[in-house]
């Protein structure tokens, strides 16, 4: 039964993912795999072989020397030693050969030239015996004529091209690359090519998903093209989809698949084709439409980019593999420990993006944003945790299965930083990655939460700028109070200037902390536990201002740049943050304090090679020049270890 209602245009039921994929693929059993074509081996990279390939000739097709030296008869060398060298006549007992030369008839070994001494123009002396077959490539050593080299369904790699040519194969049959038409829809969508000052206005959405899908398809071995963006017009929609379905193997329609007022994809596809599924029991990706037009697969992709990627990975990818005749291989999976709980609602399978890192030999999974619109969470992710639609999620410290897409060797060299957000960490990451191949993953959870992450063994380092209200010092007091049982080193990163970030021109005349109590000032705060929040509370208390007198005190953001962006866009008037962040977004800045930002490193990790490389970078001229270029920063003592 179809889960789509033509009359109401909304979900009747949500189909489980496995059922949706399985049933959808069955609709096209008679169409795939698609046809094949001959192609030159030299041009076959990433193509999928459609017929088994047998060696046309043996490789090598003659007995060949594997070294520069002399072809000899091994029996003649059996008595050779350092004390009793054997002399051989060149041209008779020892035939000069170079690597790749054929072995002369009657000879069965090669002695390397560096193991010989030329006694005279016609004679060499050897001091080692040779075994039969030594340094000889026998006929068919790599492949024997008619031997099967590759099965159908194999994707051609660079090494395969060399191997095929060495066995005399110049042309092979491959699957034609599936042609995919990508149709971006929506009157509010603008293509990247249209991006300019006039088009970039509130309500405009840049079409990033089309190019992202095209790149995804290219990696899979399909070819694609992106149509012009079509507006919310039924006739244009139906005409273009029909046209694309005639010349393409698959049609992808981006956006318009939900059940909202202007989401027409499902109802229009039902008019010109067949809708098999509208609504899949997954999050993100629920609004997906699976249909056919002119007998070709036609997918209504969700509008949010993360939803698009999930559907591409778990539905589009198996479809492309079916077309190419490739067996679908499940993703690589590893067990990992959750650092925080993952609650979930019954009914939909959830795909949670996670960052991964090894600490103390344990693979940890750190959940990232669950928002379908947060493409950055997919960019930063190392894997996916799938929560069954019949599960209510996982508790903290649960062992979960992660579908991993970051190479394990990179995870082994990754450093996990949890704590306060700081612009210095970006420069540090860039330098240690390009110079040492160490990946630094920062999770901006606030200074206090960073210390707790160290306490639970969930981080290698914690960024911290916690002010002691009693004496104005930083961080040492917090380490002693919150993680007294963990021996640590405090490493200075930089001094930095914190103050009030305000809109250009300072329209509300904000010049001091007291001005935040003006109810007309829309304030945006940092999250609880952040050093900036603690600084604000200290300054408010000092000025005898109650938090409830600040309009927006409970409105939270997790980074300085996020606070600055809210002011720049006009949804807030003021927020506490870094001078550098204000400068990046063209804001005014009222200085308040010069604070100390430090890295807290447990002594258990301090001698780790990755930590030592990081500490070395902190003292380099390259790092200090880059940090010194940030407005309001002083890196003169970066890398200095502070006594506790």
N, C-alpha and C positions, 0 to 999 in steps of 0.2 A: 504493500500500500504506500502511496506517496504521502510524505509528511507535509505536503503543501496544499493549501486551499486556494483555488483560483478566485473564489468568490470573496473571501475575506482578506486574502493577501497577507496572512500571518501564519505562524507556526501552529500546526495541530499537535505535533509531538516532536521531540528531539531524538534523533537517531544516534545510537552509540557509534563511536568512531570506527571500530573494527567492522561493524555491520555496514556502515556507509561505504567504506573503502571496498570491501569484498563485493558487495552487491553492485556497486558502480562499475568496477572492473569487469564484472560478468556481462554487462551490457554491451561490451565491445570485444568479446571473445573472438568473433569472426573477422575482426578488422586487424588484429595485431598478432605477432609483430608486423610492422610495416615493411614495405618492399626494400630490396637491396640494390646496390649499384657497385660497379667496379671502381677502384681508386688506386692511384699510384701509391706504393708503400711510403715513399718519401713525404707524401701529403696526408698520411693516414693517422697522425697523432690525435688521440682522444676519440677516434671513431670506434664503433663497435663491430667486431668481426661477425659476419652473418653465416659463414660456412667454416667447418673445421679446416685447418691449414696443415698440409703435409710438406715436409722438406722436398724441394725440387732436386737438390743435389746434397751430398754429404758435406758436412763442414767440420774440419777441412776436407777437401775432396782428394787430397794426396797426403802422404807422410811428410810432415814439415818440421824443420828445426825450430825449437822454441827459444834458442839462444844463439848469439854469435860465438863461433868456435870452430871445432873440427868434428866431422863425422868419423866415428871409429867403430871397430868391432870390439864389443865389450870383453870378449874372451882374451883379446890381446893385452888388455890392461889389468888383468886380475892380480898380477904380482907387483904392480906399481906401488911405491911408497916413498916417503921423504928420504929414507936411507938408500933405497934402491929404485931410482927413477927409471922409467922405460923410455927409450927413444923410438919414435915412429917416423917413417918417411912420408913427407908431405906429397900428396898426389897419389900415393899408393896405399899406405896404412892409415893416413889421416887426410881427409878431404875438407878444405876450407868451406864453411857454410855461414851464411848470415841468417838472422831470424826470419822465418818464413820461407827459406829456400827448401826445395825438395831434398829428401835424404837419398843419397846415391844407393843404387841397388847393392845389396850385400853388406850394408852397414846397419848397425842396430843401436847406436848410442851417439850422443854428442857430448864432448868435453868442452866446458866453457873456456874461452880464450884466456881469461885471467888465471885459469888453473894450468896453463902451459908455459913453457919457456922455449923460445926459438933458439935452438942450439946452433943452427946454420940455416942458410936459405932454403935447404931441402929437408930439414929435420927439426922436429919438436921433441921436447922432453916433458913427460907428465909424471906427477908425483902422487896421484890418486887413482884408484881403480874406478871404473864406470860400470854401473848396473845396466842390464838390458832395458832399452826403452828410455834411458835417462835423457831428459831435455828434448824429447821427440813428441810432437803432437800427431797422434795416430789418426788415420782416416776415420771420419765420423765421430771424432772425440766429442764435439759439440752436438751434432745431429747426424743421423744416418738417413740417406735418401728414403723417402716415403714415410718417415717417422712423423707422427702427428705432433705439431709444435704448439698449436693453440686450439681450444674448442670454440665453437660459436658462442657469442655472448661475451667474449673477452674484449676489454677496452684497451686500445693500443697505447703503449707507453714509449718513451724515448728509447729504452733499451730494446724494445721489441722491434723497432724499425731496423736497428743494426743487425739483430739476429735474423730477421726475415731476409734482408739483403744478403747476408753471409750464406744463406742456404739457397740462393738463386731465385728468390721470389721478388718480383718487381711490381706485381699488381695483386690486390686482394679484393674480395667482395665484402662490403660493409653495409650495415643498415643505413638507409637514408636518414639524415637528421630530421626528426620531427619538426614541422613548422608550426610555430605558435603565434597567434595574433593576440596582442595585449591591448585592451580597450579601456582607457581611463574615462570615467564618467563623472558628471557633476558640474553644474553651472558655477560652483565656487572653486573649481579646480583650475590651476594654471600650470602649464608645463614649465620645466626649468628654463627653456629657451625664451619664455615670455617674461622671465623675472627681471623687473626693473623697479624704479622708485614709484611709478604709477600703479603697477600691478600689485605691489607688496602693500596691501592694506588689510585692515582688520576684516576677517571673514574669508580672506583668500587662503587657499590651501595649496602648497607646492606639491606637485605630483612626483614624489620620490619613489613610490611603490612600483611604478612601471619599470623604471630603470633597474631597480633592485631585483625585480622578477626576471628581467632580461638577463642579468648577470647570473642569477641562480640557474636559469635554463642553459646558459652557455656552459657552465661547469658540468651540468648533467649530460651534455652532448646534444642539445637541441638548438635550433636557430629560431630567432624571434624577431618581430618588428612591433613597434608601438604606433598605434593610430593617433590621430589628432584627438584631443580631449573633446568628448561630445557632451552637450548640455543635457539637462533634464527634459528631453523631448522624446516622446514615445515613438514617433515615426522615424526620426533619425536613428534612434537606438535600434529598432527592429531592422531597418535597412542595412545598417553597418554590421550588425551581428550576422545577418544572413549572408552578406557579402564575404565576411571573414571566414565563415564556416565552409564556404565553397572552395576557398583557396588554402585553408590551413588544416592542420591535423587536430589542433586544439584551439579553442578560443577562451581567453581569460578576460572577464569583465571585472574591473576594480571598482568597488563601492556600489552602493545602491542595493545591497543584498539583505539589509536589515528589514524590520517591519515598521519602520517609521513612515511619516507622511509622504516623503518624496522618494522612498526606496522602492523602485518599481521593477528591479531586475527580475525577481522571481515571477511576477505576474506576466511580464512581457515575454519571458522565455517560455512560459506555459502556452502563450498564444502562437509562437512560431516553432515550438519544438516540444520536447517532453521534459518535465521536471520530476526527477526521481527523489530528491531529498532537498528540503529547505529547512535547515536547522539541525546542527549536529551537537551532541551532548558533550561539548568541550569548551574550555575557556582558557585563553581567548580563541575565537574562531566560530562561535555559535551561529552567526547568520549565514554561513556558507550555503550556496545553491549548487547542487550537482544536477546537471541536465544534459541534454543532447539537442543539437540543431543540425539538420541535414545528416543525421547519423553520426555526427562528430561530438566528442566531449566538449561541453561548454560549462565552465565553472564561474559562478558568481563569487568573487573573492571579497572578503570583508574589507572595509575601508581603512581600518587601523593597520599600520605597518607590521606590528608584531603578529596580529591575527593573520595577515597575509603570509608571513614567513612560516607560521605554524601549518597553515593549510598547504603551502608549497612543499614543506618537508614531509608531511604525513599523508597527503593525498595526491598532489601533483607529481611528486617524485616517484611513487610506485607506478603511476600511470605512464610516465616517460619510460621507466624501466621496462614496463610491459611492452611498450611500442618498440623498444630497441632489442627486445628478447634477452634482457639481462635479469638474472635471478635477483630478487630484492633481498639484501642482506641487512639484518637488524643493526641498529647503531651499537657502537662499543659501549659497554656498561661497566661501571665500577661502583662499589659500595662506598658511601661517605657518611659522615656524621653531621647532622644538622646543628648549627650553632644557635638557632632560634626556632620557635615553634612555627608550624605551617598549618593553621586551621583551614578547613575547606567545607563548603556546603555540599550536601548530598545532591546528586542529580546530574552534575556535569564533571567530566574528567578535566582536571586542571594541569596546565603545562607551566611549571614554575621555573623561571630562569635563575640559575645560581652561579656564583663565583666559586671556584675551587682552589684549594691550597693545602699543602702538606705541612703540618706542624707536629713535631714529636713523632714522626712516623705515621700519623693518622691523617687520612684525607678528610678535609672539612668542607662542608657545603654551606655557603653564605647566601641566603635568599636575596634576590634583587627585586626591583619594582615589579608588581604584578599587573600594572596598567597596560592595556592593549596598545595604548598610544605611545608608550615609552620605548622607542626604538633603541635608545642608549642602553637599556637593560639587556637587550639581545646582543648588542655590540660588546658589552662588558662580560657577558656570560661565558662560562666554560662548559656549561652543560644544562640539561633539562631534568627536573624531577617531575615525574608524572604522578598525580594523585588520582586514584580511581574514583569514578563517579559514585561508588558505593562506600567511599571512605570519608570520614570527617577530618582527615589530615593527620599530621604527625606532631609529636611533642618535641621539645628541645632535647638534643642529644640522641634522638632516634637515628638508627642506621637506615639509610634510604638508598635506593638504586638510582644512579644518575646516568643518563645518556650523555656521554662525554664527547665533545667535539674539539677540545684543545689537546694537542699532543701531550702525553704524560711527561716527556722530557722537559717541556716548558713548565708544567706544573711543579716538577721537582725543583726547579730553580726560582720559583715564584716567592716573593716576599709579601706577606699580608700586613697591611697597615690599617688599623682601625682607630678612629679618634676624631680629632678636630680637623675641619677642612682648612687647608692652607695652600696658597698658590706655589709655594716653594716645592711642594711635593711633586708638582707637574714637571718642574725642571729637573729634580732629582731622578724621577722616573725616566725621563728622556735620556739623561746622561748614562745611567747605569744599564739601560737597555741597549743603547747603541754601542757602548764600550765593552760591556761584559755579558750581554745576553740575559740579564736578570730582569724579570718582569715584576714590577711593583704595583700591586693592586691596592688602591685606597678606598676604604668604605667610610663615608663621612657620617659618623654616628654621634659625634660630640666628644669632648675631652673626657668626661666622667664615664661615659659608656665605653670609651676606649680602654680605660683602666680596668673596668670590669671584664672586658674581652681578654686582657692579659691574664687576669685572675683565673678565668675559666679555660685558659690555654687555647684561645681562639684567634690569637694574633701574635705576630713576631714583634711588632713595635706599635706604640700608641702615640699619636700626636696630641700634645697637651698644652693648654695655656690657662691653667686654673689659678685665679687670683686668690690670695689669702687676705680676706677683708680686714684682718686684725693688724697686719704689718705691711701689706702691699707687696709681698714677695710672691713668686710664682712656683707652682708645681711640686716643690719638695714637700710641702705640708700635705698635699693631696696624696702623694705616694705613700707617705707615712700613715695617713688616716685610712685610705681606702684599700691599699694592697700591702699592709705591713709585713705579711709573711712571705712576700716574693722579693728576693734580692734583685735589684735592678741597677742599671746605669742610666743616668740622665744626661743626654747629649744635646747640647744647645744647637738649635737650627738657625734662628734669626730673631732679632728684635723687629717689631713691626708696630705700626701706628693704627690704633683703633679710634673711631669717632662716629659721628652721626652722618650718614649718607642722606643727601636731600636732592630734590629735583633741581635741574639747571635753573639758575637765576634766583633760587631760594624764595619762591613766591609767598611762602608763609612766614618768612623772616625767622627761621629757626637758627639760633646761635648758641644755645646751651641746653643742658640736659633738662632744665626746668620747662623748656618750651614744649617738651613732649606731653606735658599734662594738658595742653590745649586740646579740647575735644575736637576741634576742626582738623587736627593733625592725624592722618590715618597712618598708624604705625604698623610695621611688620617685624616680627621678632624671630629669634633663633629658637631651636627646639630646647626642651628641658635637658639639663645636663651638659649643655655646650658651654665652653668657656666664655663665649660672648654673652650668653644669657646670664651667667653668674656675674660677669662684669656689669651688665645693665642693672641687675638687682642691687649690686653694691652701690652703684652711682645713684640709683633712685632712692635708696635708703639714706644715703649721705645727704641728698637734697630734700629729704622728708616728703617724698612723693610715693603714694601708694600705687602698686601695679594696676589696680582697677581704675586709676585716674588716667591711664594711658589707653587711648582708643586703638585697639588692635594688639594689645599685649599677648593675647592668646592665639594670635595668628602666627603660625610657625613655618619657617623654611629651614633647610638643612645645610645650606652653604652661603658664604658671603655673596657669591655671584647671584644666587637665586634671590636673595634679599634685594640686591642692587637692581636686578632685572624687573622686580615688581615696582620699584620706584621709577625706573626708566620708562616702563609702559604706562605709568599713570594710575595704577591701581593702589598705590600707597604713596605717602608723602615723605616718610622717613624710616630709617632703620639703622641699627648699630652694625658697623662692619669695617673692613679694611680700607685705608686710603687707596690702595692699589685697585681694589674692586670698584670703588667709586670712579676712579680714573678710566678704567676699561669701558664703562658704560656712560661716560660723560656727565657724571653727577658732581654736584657740589659736595664739599666735605668740611665738617667742623671737627678738628682734632680734640680728643679727650684724654687718651693715655698712650704711653709707649710701653708695650707689653712684651713678655718673653714667651716665645714658642719653642718648646723642647720636644725631643723624641725620648720616650721611655722604653728602654730595652731590657728585658729580663736577662740576668747574668747567664742563664742557661743557654741563651742564643747568642750571647755577645761575641763569642769566638767563632761563630758560624761564618764560613767564607763569604756568604752573601751580605751579612751584616758588616763584616770588615770592609768589603768593597764599597758599601754604602757610606761608611764612615770616612773612607779614603776620599770619596767624591766630595763630601762636605767641606774638605779642606783645600780642594783644588781651586785654582784661579778661575777655571771655566765656570764652576758653580757659583762662586762669589760674584763674578762679573754679571752673570745672568740674574742673580737675586738682587744685586745692587741696582740693576736697571729698573726694578719694580718700585713704584712710588711708595715711600713710607717704610721701606725695608732697610735694615742694617745687618749685613752678614759678616761683620768683622770678626765675630767669635764663633762662627759656624764650625761644628765638629768638636768643640771643646767639651770635655767631660766634666760635669758639675759634681762636686762632692756633696754627699747627702749627710 
